[in-house]
Amino acid sequence: MIKELGISTSARPKKSKGYTACRWRAEKPVIADSFSLDITYYQQDGIKDLQGSQPRTPVKVGSRDAVQTLDETANGCVVAINVTDSSRVDVYVLGGPAPERCKIANAVAGRIEPELP
C-alpha cells in the first residue's frame, strides 16, 4: 500500500504518553500533489474523544465504526477507527489534492483495519 501511494520515505515513528504514531511523506513531481500520511494509535482516547470542530461523518471501516472529518484548517482528512470505547486509530492525510485526501485516508484505513486488535 505504501508504494502504491508513491511513498518512498521510511516511517518516522513517534511515541508519547497516550499515543504511538508513524509518519510517511509522499513526494510527487508537482509539490501541490505531495502529502503526509500519519497513522496514530491512541491507547486512552476513543472516537468520542476526537478533537476538533469540523463536522464528522460516521463511516464503517471493515466491521468497525469510524468517523471521517477534516482537520481544523481543512488541509487534511482524518479517518478515526474505533478499537475500543477508550482507544482508536487515526489515519490522517495532510496536503495533496483536496478531493484525494479522504479517499486516501479511507483506503489506508481499510487496509489496516483487519490488523487491529
A tleap script that builds the chain and sets N, CA, C and O, in Angstrom:
source leaprc.protein.ff14SB
mol = sequence {
  NMET ILE LYS GLU LEU GLY ILE SER THR SER
  ALA ARG PRO LYS LYS SER LYS GLY TYR THR
  ALA CYS ARG TRP ARG ALA GLU LYS PRO VAL
  ILE ALA ASP SER PHE SER LEU ASP ILE THR
  TYR TYR GLN GLN ASP GLY ILE LYS ASP LEU
  GLN GLY SER GLN PRO ARG THR PRO VAL LYS
  VAL GLY SER ARG ASP ALA VAL GLN THR LEU
  ASP GLU THR ALA ASN GLY CYS VAL VAL ALA
  ILE ASN VAL THR ASP SER SER ARG VAL ASP
  VAL TYR VAL LEU GLY GLY PRO ALA PRO GLU
  ARG CYS LYS ILE ALA ASN ALA VAL ALA GLY
  ARG ILE GLU PRO GLU LEU CPRO
}
set mol.1.N position { 0.825 -1.195 0.000 }
set mol.1.CA position { 0.000 0.000 0.000 }
set mol.1.C position { 0.865 1.253 0.000 }
set mol.1.O position { 0.557 2.219 -0.699 }
set mol.2.N position { 1.936 1.245 0.772 }
set mol.2.CA position { 2.794 2.422 0.867 }
set mol.2.C position { 3.369 2.772 -0.505 }
set mol.2.O position { 3.342 3.936 -0.905 }
set mol.3.N position { 3.884 1.788 -1.223 }
set mol.3.CA position { 4.443 2.065 -2.553 }
set mol.3.C position { 3.360 2.489 -3.531 }
set mol.3.O position { 3.607 3.332 -4.394 }
set mol.4.N position { 2.159 1.918 -3.412 }
set mol.4.CA position { 1.048 2.300 -4.289 }
set mol.4.C position { 0.727 3.783 -4.162 }
set mol.4.O position { 0.293 4.412 -5.127 }
set mol.5.N position { 0.937 4.339 -2.978 }
set mol.5.CA position { 0.654 5.754 -2.744 }
set mol.5.C position { 1.796 6.659 -3.192 }
set mol.5.O position { 1.675 7.883 -3.143 }
set mol.6.N position { 2.887 6.071 -3.623 }
set mol.6.CA position { 4.027 6.865 -4.051 }
set mol.6.C position { 4.914 7.291 -2.902 }
set mol.6.O position { 5.699 8.230 -3.037 }
set mol.7.N position { 4.798 6.613 -1.774 }
set mol.7.CA position { 5.609 6.950 -0.607 }
set mol.7.C position { 6.931 6.209 -0.706 }
set mol.7.O position { 6.968 4.981 -0.788 }
set mol.8.N position { 8.000 6.963 -0.697 }
set mol.8.CA position { 9.317 6.352 -0.818 }
set mol.8.C position { 10.157 6.550 0.439 }
set mol.8.O position { 11.264 6.019 0.533 }
set mol.9.N position { 9.645 7.308 1.402 }
set mol.9.CA position { 10.406 7.543 2.627 }
set mol.9.C position { 10.089 6.473 3.659 }
set mol.9.O position { 9.030 5.847 3.614 }
set mol.10.N position { 11.001 6.272 4.575 }
set mol.10.CA position { 10.764 5.356 5.687 }
set mol.10.C position { 9.850 6.030 6.700 }
set mol.10.O position { 9.771 7.256 6.770 }
set mol.11.N position { 9.168 5.211 7.478 }
set mol.11.CA position { 8.289 5.749 8.518 }
set mol.11.C position { 9.107 6.483 9.564 }
set mol.11.O position { 10.204 6.060 9.931 }
set mol.12.N position { 8.554 7.587 10.034 }
set mol.12.CA position { 9.155 8.316 11.148 }
set mol.12.C position { 8.295 8.047 12.379 }
set mol.12.O position { 7.236 8.656 12.532 }
set mol.13.N position { 8.731 7.143 13.259 }
set mol.13.CA position { 7.921 6.816 14.434 }
set mol.13.C position { 8.003 7.895 15.505 }
set mol.13.O position { 9.005 8.598 15.633 }
set mol.14.N position { 6.928 8.004 16.264 }
set mol.14.CA position { 6.878 8.941 17.379 }
set mol.14.C position { 6.044 8.296 18.477 }
set mol.14.O position { 4.969 7.754 18.221 }
set mol.15.N position { 6.549 8.359 19.688 }
set mol.15.CA position { 5.832 7.780 20.816 }
set mol.15.C position { 5.761 8.818 21.917 }
set mol.15.O position { 6.751 9.483 22.223 }
set mol.16.N position { 4.595 8.952 22.504 }
set mol.16.CA position { 4.400 9.896 23.584 }
set mol.16.C position { 3.397 9.289 24.554 }
set mol.16.O position { 2.845 8.221 24.291 }
set mol.17.N position { 3.167 9.946 25.642 }
set mol.17.CA position { 2.204 9.438 26.612 }
set mol.17.C position { 0.823 9.387 25.962 }
set mol.17.O position { 0.275 10.415 25.563 }
set mol.18.N position { 0.279 8.200 25.862 }
set mol.18.CA position { -1.075 8.052 25.349 }
set mol.18.C position { -1.202 7.735 23.877 }
set mol.18.O position { -2.290 7.382 23.420 }
set mol.19.N position { -0.108 7.850 23.108 }
set mol.19.CA position { -0.221 7.508 21.682 }
set mol.19.C position { 1.109 7.060 21.091 }
set mol.19.O position { 2.186 7.364 21.603 }
set mol.20.N position { 0.985 6.324 19.992 }
set mol.20.CA position { 2.120 5.893 19.181 }
set mol.20.C position { 1.775 6.218 17.740 }
set mol.20.O position { 0.663 5.936 17.294 }
set mol.21.N position { 2.711 6.809 17.001 }
set mol.21.CA position { 2.408 7.246 15.635 }
set mol.21.C position { 3.570 6.962 14.693 }
set mol.21.O position { 4.721 6.834 15.109 }
set mol.22.N position { 3.231 6.870 13.416 }
set mol.22.CA position { 4.226 6.822 12.346 }
set mol.22.C position { 3.797 7.793 11.262 }
set mol.22.O position { 2.606 7.952 10.992 }
set mol.23.N position { 4.778 8.442 10.640 }
set mol.23.CA position { 4.501 9.396 9.560 }
set mol.23.C position { 5.337 9.027 8.348 }
set mol.23.O position { 6.515 8.686 8.453 }
set mol.24.N position { 4.687 9.106 7.192 }
set mol.24.CA position { 5.348 8.928 5.907 }
set mol.24.C position { 5.093 10.167 5.076 }
set mol.24.O position { 4.141 10.905 5.325 }
set mol.25.N position { 5.939 10.394 4.095 }
set mol.25.CA position { 5.778 11.540 3.192 }
set mol.25.C position { 5.802 11.026 1.760 }
set mol.25.O position { 6.689 10.264 1.375 }
set mol.26.N position { 4.824 11.451 0.980 }
set mol.26.CA position { 4.769 11.130 -0.447 }
set mol.26.C position { 5.173 12.376 -1.218 }
set mol.26.O position { 4.422 13.350 -1.273 }
set mol.27.N position { 6.350 12.344 -1.808 }
set mol.27.CA position { 6.846 13.461 -2.612 }
set mol.27.C position { 6.472 13.210 -4.064 }
set mol.27.O position { 6.867 12.201 -4.649 }
set mol.28.N position { 5.722 14.116 -4.634 }
set mol.28.CA position { 5.244 13.989 -6.009 }
set mol.28.C position { 5.974 14.996 -6.900 }
set mol.28.O position { 6.534 15.966 -6.390 }
set mol.29.N position { 5.979 14.784 -8.221 }
set mol.29.CA position { 6.635 15.726 -9.134 }
set mol.29.C position { 6.084 17.151 -9.012 }
set mol.29.O position { 6.826 18.125 -9.138 }
set mol.30.N position { 4.788 17.258 -8.767 }
set mol.30.CA position { 4.164 18.567 -8.535 }
set mol.30.C position { 3.989 18.702 -7.026 }
set mol.30.O position { 3.288 17.896 -6.414 }
set mol.31.N position { 4.617 19.709 -6.415 }
set mol.31.CA position { 4.623 19.843 -4.956 }
set mol.31.C position { 3.212 19.882 -4.382 }
set mol.31.O position { 2.995 19.383 -3.278 }
set mol.32.N position { 2.255 20.455 -5.089 }
set mol.32.CA position { 0.875 20.532 -4.595 }
set mol.32.C position { 0.226 19.159 -4.482 }
set mol.32.O position { -0.786 19.013 -3.798 }
set mol.33.N position { 0.789 18.150 -5.140 }
set mol.33.CA position { 0.262 16.787 -5.070 }
set mol.33.C position { 0.901 15.973 -3.947 }
set mol.33.O position { 0.446 14.868 -3.651 }
set mol.34.N position { 1.951 16.505 -3.319 }
set mol.34.CA position { 2.643 15.804 -2.231 }
set mol.34.C position { 1.788 15.828 -0.966 }
set mol.34.O position { 1.001 16.751 -0.755 }
set mol.35.N position { 1.951 14.797 -0.122 }
set mol.35.CA position { 1.172 14.740 1.111 }
set mol.35.C position { 1.909 13.930 2.174 }
set mol.35.O position { 2.847 13.187 1.885 }
set mol.36.N position { 1.449 14.102 3.418 }
set mol.36.CA position { 1.936 13.298 4.539 }
set mol.36.C position { 0.837 12.335 4.955 }
set mol.36.O position { -0.349 12.649 4.856 }
set mol.37.N position { 1.239 11.164 5.420 }
set mol.37.CA position { 0.322 10.155 5.932 }
set mol.37.C position { 0.754 9.810 7.348 }
set mol.37.O position { 1.879 9.364 7.573 }
set mol.38.N position { -0.146 10.018 8.299 }
set mol.38.CA position { 0.107 9.659 9.696 }
set mol.38.C position { -0.866 8.564 10.103 }
set mol.38.O position { -2.052 8.625 9.781 }
set mol.39.N position { -0.362 7.567 10.810 }
set mol.39.CA position { -1.205 6.558 11.435 }
set mol.39.C position { -0.874 6.602 12.919 }
set mol.39.O position { 0.270 6.387 13.319 }
set mol.40.N position { -1.899 6.885 13.737 }
set mol.40.CA position { -1.694 7.084 15.168 }
set mol.40.C position { -2.628 6.191 15.969 }
set mol.40.O position { -3.832 6.148 15.714 }
set mol.41.N position { -2.068 5.482 16.936 }
set mol.41.CA position { -2.849 4.661 17.857 }
set mol.41.C position { -2.948 5.400 19.184 }
set mol.41.O position { -1.943 5.639 19.853 }
set mol.42.N position { -4.177 5.757 19.555 }
set mol.42.CA position { -4.446 6.420 20.831 }
set mol.42.C position { -4.921 5.363 21.824 }
set mol.42.O position { -6.028 4.840 21.700 }
set mol.43.N position { -4.081 5.051 22.810 }
set mol.43.CA position { -4.396 3.998 23.764 }
set mol.43.C position { -5.471 4.406 24.767 }
set mol.43.O position { -6.134 3.545 25.346 }
set mol.44.N position { -5.653 5.718 24.979 }
set mol.44.CA position { -6.570 6.178 26.025 }
set mol.44.C position { -7.644 7.125 25.509 }
set mol.44.O position { -8.335 7.758 26.307 }
set mol.45.N position { -7.799 7.237 24.202 }
set mol.45.CA position { -8.800 8.137 23.623 }
set mol.45.C position { -9.588 7.406 22.552 }
set mol.45.O position { -9.023 6.952 21.557 }
set mol.46.N position { -10.898 7.291 22.756 }
set mol.46.CA position { -11.766 6.679 21.760 }
set mol.46.C position { -12.251 7.701 20.746 }
set mol.46.O position { -11.835 8.860 20.771 }
set mol.47.N position { -13.124 7.270 19.863 }
set mol.47.CA position { -13.677 8.176 18.848 }
set mol.47.C position { -14.359 9.370 19.498 }
set mol.47.O position { -14.276 10.488 18.991 }
set mol.48.N position { -15.031 9.136 20.615 }
set mol.48.CA position { -15.744 10.221 21.297 }
set mol.48.C position { -14.794 11.319 21.766 }
set mol.48.O position { -15.227 12.444 22.012 }
set mol.49.N position { -13.514 11.008 21.892 }
set mol.49.CA position { -12.518 11.970 22.370 }
set mol.49.C position { -11.815 12.717 21.239 }
set mol.49.O position { -10.933 13.535 21.498 }
set mol.50.N position { -12.191 12.449 20.001 }
set mol.50.CA position { -11.574 13.111 18.847 }
set mol.50.C position { -11.775 14.617 18.959 }
set mol.50.O position { -12.897 15.087 19.146 }
set mol.51.N position { -10.693 15.366 18.844 }
set mol.51.CA position { -10.738 16.821 18.972 }
set mol.51.C position { -11.111 17.480 17.650 }
set mol.51.O position { -10.964 16.879 16.586 }
set mol.52.N position { -11.595 18.718 17.723 }
set mol.52.CA position { -11.880 19.498 16.527 }
set mol.52.C position { -13.343 19.874 16.423 }
set mol.52.O position { -14.214 19.253 17.033 }
set mol.53.N position { -13.590 20.903 15.637 }
set mol.53.CA position { -14.954 21.419 15.496 }
set mol.53.C position { -15.552 21.161 14.119 }
set mol.53.O position { -16.692 21.547 13.864 }
set mol.54.N position { -14.806 20.518 13.232 }
set mol.54.CA position { -15.325 20.228 11.894 }
set mol.54.C position { -16.412 19.152 11.984 }
set mol.54.O position { -16.380 18.310 12.882 }
set mol.55.N position { -17.373 19.179 11.056 }
set mol.55.CA position { -18.413 18.142 11.054 }
set mol.55.C position { -17.801 16.752 10.899 }
set mol.55.O position { -16.782 16.574 10.232 }
set mol.56.N position { -18.442 15.781 11.524 }
set mol.56.CA position { -17.980 14.390 11.475 }
set mol.56.C position { -19.005 13.539 10.746 }
set mol.56.O position { -20.209 13.667 10.964 }
set mol.57.N position { -18.516 12.682 9.890 }
set mol.57.CA position { -19.379 11.777 9.145 }
set mol.57.C position { -19.138 10.358 9.642 }
set mol.57.O position { -18.021 9.852 9.532 }
set mol.58.N position { -20.170 9.700 10.193 }
set mol.58.CA position { -19.987 8.301 10.587 }
set mol.58.C position { -19.748 7.437 9.348 }
set mol.58.O position { -20.448 7.575 8.344 }
set mol.59.N position { -18.768 6.556 9.424 }
set mol.59.CA position { -18.461 5.630 8.330 }
set mol.59.C position { -18.156 4.266 8.941 }
set mol.59.O position { -17.945 4.151 10.149 }
set mol.60.N position { -18.133 3.254 8.114 }
set mol.60.CA position { -17.700 1.921 8.526 }
set mol.60.C position { -16.361 1.648 7.862 }
set mol.60.O position { -16.181 1.929 6.677 }
set mol.61.N position { -15.439 1.110 8.610 }
set mol.61.CA position { -14.162 0.654 8.069 }
set mol.61.C position { -14.097 -0.826 8.405 }
set mol.61.O position { -13.880 -1.203 9.556 }
set mol.62.N position { -14.285 -1.655 7.399 }
set mol.62.CA position { -14.446 -3.079 7.662 }
set mol.62.C position { -15.705 -3.254 8.491 }
set mol.62.O position { -16.779 -2.792 8.107 }
set mol.63.N position { -15.569 -3.921 9.628 }
set mol.63.CA position { -16.717 -4.124 10.514 }
set mol.63.C position { -16.762 -3.105 11.648 }
set mol.63.O position { -17.621 -3.193 12.526 }
set mol.64.N position { -15.856 -2.150 11.637 }
set mol.64.CA position { -15.736 -1.213 12.760 }
set mol.64.C position { -16.402 0.128 12.478 }
set mol.64.O position { -16.451 0.604 11.344 }
set mol.65.N position { -16.912 0.717 13.556 }
set mol.65.CA position { -17.408 2.084 13.466 }
set mol.65.C position { -16.215 3.019 13.339 }
set mol.65.O position { -15.150 2.775 13.906 }
set mol.66.N position { -16.414 4.084 12.591 }
set mol.66.CA position { -15.363 5.083 12.398 }
set mol.66.C position { -16.034 6.421 12.098 }
set mol.66.O position { -17.237 6.482 11.843 }
set mol.67.N position { -15.249 7.478 12.132 }
set mol.67.CA position { -15.721 8.792 11.701 }
set mol.67.C position { -14.687 9.394 10.766 }
set mol.67.O position { -13.488 9.144 10.886 }
set mol.68.N position { -15.182 10.189 9.838 }
set mol.68.CA position { -14.325 10.917 8.901 }
set mol.68.C position { -14.567 12.396 9.127 }
set mol.68.O position { -15.711 12.835 9.254 }
set mol.69.N position { -13.492 13.159 9.178 }
set mol.69.CA position { -13.609 14.597 9.376 }
set mol.69.C position { -12.399 15.293 8.764 }
set mol.69.O position { -11.364 14.671 8.526 }
set mol.70.N position { -12.543 16.568 8.519 }
set mol.70.CA position { -11.413 17.385 8.085 }
set mol.70.C position { -10.710 17.923 9.315 }
set mol.70.O position { -11.316 18.033 10.381 }
set mol.71.N position { -9.422 18.263 9.173 }
set mol.71.CA position { -8.738 18.899 10.291 }
set mol.71.C position { -9.200 20.350 10.383 }
set mol.71.O position { -9.977 20.810 9.546 }
set mol.72.N position { -8.735 21.057 11.376 }
set mol.72.CA position { -9.205 22.426 11.625 }
set mol.72.C position { -8.916 23.390 10.479 }
set mol.72.O position { -9.646 24.364 10.295 }
set mol.73.N position { -7.873 23.135 9.717 }
set mol.73.CA position { -7.528 24.032 8.611 }
set mol.73.C position { -8.136 23.576 7.293 }
set mol.73.O position { -8.012 24.260 6.277 }
set mol.74.N position { -8.798 22.412 7.308 }
set mol.74.CA position { -9.384 21.795 6.108 }
set mol.74.C position { -8.318 21.429 5.075 }
set mol.74.O position { -8.625 21.269 3.894 }
set mol.75.N position { -7.074 21.297 5.516 }
set mol.75.CA position { -5.987 20.869 4.632 }
set mol.75.C position { -5.701 19.383 4.756 }
set mol.75.O position { -4.842 18.847 4.057 }
set mol.76.N position { -6.425 18.719 5.650 }
set mol.76.CA position { -6.206 17.300 5.862 }
set mol.76.C position { -7.495 16.581 6.178 }
set mol.76.O position { -8.492 17.202 6.545 }
set mol.77.N position { -7.471 15.268 6.036 }
set mol.77.CA position { -8.630 14.423 6.321 }
set mol.77.C position { -8.222 13.351 7.320 }
set mol.77.O position { -7.154 12.751 7.201 }
set mol.78.N position { -9.081 13.116 8.305 }
set mol.78.CA position { -8.852 12.109 9.329 }
set mol.78.C position { -9.952 11.059 9.251 }
set mol.78.O position { -11.135 11.391 9.173 }
set mol.79.N position { -9.559 9.801 9.272 }
set mol.79.CA position { -10.497 8.703 9.478 }
set mol.79.C position { -10.092 8.070 10.803 }
set mol.79.O position { -9.017 7.483 10.919 }
set mol.80.N position { -10.969 8.198 11.803 }
set mol.80.CA position { -10.710 7.662 13.141 }
set mol.80.C position { -11.472 6.352 13.287 }
set mol.80.O position { -12.698 6.326 13.177 }
set mol.81.N position { -10.748 5.267 13.534 }
set mol.81.CA position { -11.319 3.924 13.603 }
set mol.81.C position { -11.463 3.502 15.062 }
set mol.81.O position { -10.511 3.576 15.838 }
set mol.82.N position { -12.663 3.060 15.423 }
set mol.82.CA position { -12.916 2.572 16.771 }
set mol.82.C position { -12.163 1.260 17.006 }
set mol.82.O position { -12.292 0.315 16.227 }
set mol.83.N position { -11.379 1.210 18.084 }
set mol.83.CA position { -10.741 -0.034 18.503 }
set mol.83.C position { -11.492 -0.555 19.733 }
set mol.83.O position { -11.959 -1.693 19.751 }
set mol.84.N position { -11.599 0.292 20.755 }
set mol.84.CA position { -12.453 0.030 21.919 }
set mol.84.C position { -13.132 1.349 22.261 }
set mol.84.O position { -12.903 2.360 21.597 }
set mol.85.N position { -13.970 1.340 23.301 }
set mol.85.CA position { -14.603 2.598 23.703 }
set mol.85.C position { -13.576 3.645 24.113 }
set mol.85.O position { -13.841 4.846 24.050 }
set mol.86.N position { -12.402 3.181 24.532 }
set mol.86.CA position { -11.394 4.129 25.006 }
set mol.86.C position { -10.099 4.083 24.200 }
set mol.86.O position { -9.052 4.496 24.700 }
set mol.87.N position { -10.148 3.592 22.972 }
set mol.87.CA position { -8.959 3.631 22.110 }
set mol.87.C position { -9.387 3.691 20.646 }
set mol.87.O position { -10.474 3.248 20.276 }
set mol.88.N position { -8.502 4.251 19.828 }
set mol.88.CA position { -8.800 4.394 18.398 }
set mol.88.C position { -7.502 4.469 17.613 }
set mol.88.O position { -6.424 4.668 18.173 }
set mol.89.N position { -7.631 4.304 16.297 }
set mol.89.CA position { -6.527 4.520 15.372 }
set mol.89.C position { -6.971 5.582 14.384 }
set mol.89.O position { -8.028 5.462 13.766 }
set mol.90.N position { -6.158 6.627 14.235 }
set mol.90.CA position { -6.429 7.688 13.262 }
set mol.90.C position { -5.542 7.506 12.044 }
set mol.90.O position { -4.345 7.245 12.164 }
set mol.91.N position { -6.139 7.646 10.878 }
set mol.91.CA position { -5.403 7.714 9.620 }
set mol.91.C position { -5.590 9.140 9.131 }
set mol.91.O position { -6.713 9.568 8.864 }
set mol.92.N position { -4.490 9.876 9.014 }
set mol.92.CA position { -4.541 11.309 8.721 }
set mol.92.C position { -3.723 11.598 7.471 }
set mol.92.O position { -2.538 11.272 7.402 }
set mol.93.N position { -4.363 12.206 6.493 }
set mol.93.CA position { -3.686 12.619 5.262 }
set mol.93.C position { -3.681 14.138 5.239 }
set mol.93.O position { -4.737 14.770 5.284 }
set mol.94.N position { -2.494 14.721 5.170 }
set mol.94.CA position { -2.329 16.172 5.172 }
set mol.94.C position { -1.695 16.603 3.867 }
set mol.94.O position { -0.622 16.128 3.495 }
set mol.95.N position { -2.374 17.512 3.173 }
set mol.95.CA position { -1.862 18.030 1.910 }
set mol.95.C position { -2.309 17.191 0.738 }
set mol.95.O position { -3.121 16.276 0.876 }
set mol.96.N position { -1.767 17.517 -0.411 }
set mol.96.CA position { -2.170 16.836 -1.639 }
set mol.96.C position { -3.470 17.407 -2.167 }
set mol.96.O position { -4.033 18.325 -1.570 }
set mol.97.N position { -3.951 16.878 -3.274 }
set mol.97.CA position { -5.192 17.385 -3.865 }
set mol.97.C position { -6.380 17.161 -2.927 }
set mol.97.O position { -6.568 16.057 -2.416 }
set mol.98.N position { -7.172 18.194 -2.701 }
set mol.98.CA position { -8.292 18.120 -1.761 }
set mol.98.C position { -9.220 16.937 -2.005 }
set mol.98.O position { -9.583 16.262 -1.041 }
set mol.99.N position { -9.625 16.647 -3.244 }
set mol.99.CA position { -10.556 15.532 -3.445 }
set mol.99.C position { -9.952 14.165 -3.115 }
set mol.99.O position { -10.687 13.198 -2.915 }
set mol.100.N position { -8.629 14.079 -3.056 }
set mol.100.CA position { -7.971 12.791 -2.824 }
set mol.100.C position { -7.708 12.495 -1.350 }
set mol.100.O position { -7.506 11.337 -0.986 }
set mol.101.N position { -7.706 13.508 -0.501 }
set mol.101.CA position { -7.295 13.318 0.896 }
set mol.101.C position { -8.118 12.252 1.609 }
set mol.101.O position { -7.565 11.314 2.182 }
set mol.102.N position { -9.432 12.397 1.573 }
set mol.102.CA position { -10.282 11.430 2.280 }
set mol.102.C position { -10.308 10.085 1.574 }
set mol.102.O position { -10.461 9.053 2.226 }
set mol.103.N position { -10.162 10.077 0.256 }
set mol.103.CA position { -10.090 8.800 -0.468 }
set mol.103.C position { -8.875 8.005 -0.006 }
set mol.103.O position { -8.968 6.804 0.247 }
set mol.104.N position { -7.737 8.683 0.100 }
set mol.104.CA position { -6.510 8.013 0.540 }
set mol.104.C position { -6.658 7.544 1.985 }
set mol.104.O position { -6.320 6.405 2.308 }
set mol.105.N position { -7.166 8.426 2.861 }
set mol.105.CA position { -7.329 8.060 4.274 }
set mol.105.C position { -8.239 6.847 4.426 }
set mol.105.O position { -7.942 5.947 5.213 }
set mol.106.N position { -9.337 6.811 3.690 }
set mol.106.CA position { -10.251 5.668 3.764 }
set mol.106.C position { -9.618 4.395 3.214 }
set mol.106.O position { -9.811 3.317 3.776 }
set mol.107.N position { -8.872 4.508 2.132 }
set mol.107.CA position { -8.213 3.330 1.549 }
set mol.107.C position { -7.192 2.746 2.521 }
set mol.107.O position { -7.135 1.531 2.710 }
set mol.108.N position { -6.393 3.604 3.134 }
set mol.108.CA position { -5.399 3.132 4.102 }
set mol.108.C position { -6.104 2.530 5.320 }
set mol.108.O position { -5.700 1.477 5.814 }
set mol.109.N position { -7.146 3.189 5.800 }
set mol.109.CA position { -7.899 2.669 6.946 }
set mol.109.C position { -8.432 1.269 6.651 }
set mol.109.O position { -8.365 0.379 7.499 }
set mol.110.N position { -8.954 1.083 5.456 }
set mol.110.CA position { -9.468 -0.226 5.071 }
set mol.110.C position { -8.399 -1.301 5.031 }
set mol.110.O position { -8.662 -2.466 5.328 }
set mol.111.N position { -7.197 -0.906 4.663 }
set mol.111.CA position { -6.088 -1.876 4.585 }
set mol.111.C position { -5.557 -2.259 5.968 }
set mol.111.O position { -5.139 -3.398 6.176 }
set mol.112.N position { -5.571 -1.309 6.922 }
set mol.112.CA position { -5.012 -1.625 8.241 }
set mol.112.C position { -6.049 -2.202 9.203 }
set mol.112.O position { -5.682 -2.852 10.182 }
set mol.113.N position { -7.322 -1.979 8.944 }
set mol.113.CA position { -8.374 -2.404 9.885 }
set mol.113.C position { -8.299 -3.883 10.251 }
set mol.113.O position { -8.446 -4.204 11.430 }
set mol.114.N position { -8.077 -4.804 9.309 }
set mol.114.CA position { -8.031 -6.221 9.699 }
set mol.114.C position { -6.893 -6.562 10.669 }
set mol.114.O position { -6.935 -7.594 11.339 }
set mol.115.N position { -5.885 -5.699 10.741 }
set mol.115.CA position { -4.736 -5.952 11.620 }
set mol.115.C position { -4.940 -5.403 13.025 }
set mol.115.O position { -4.124 -5.661 13.910 }
set mol.116.N position { -6.011 -4.651 13.247 }
set mol.116.CA position { -6.236 -4.029 14.553 }
set mol.116.C position { -6.766 -5.055 15.550 }
set mol.116.O position { -7.453 -6.002 15.168 }
set mol.117.N position { -6.443 -4.863 16.830 }
set mol.117.CA position { -6.930 -5.809 17.856 }
set mol.117.C position { -8.446 -5.732 18.015 }
set mol.117.O position { -9.019 -6.456 18.831 }
savepdb mol mol.pdb
quit
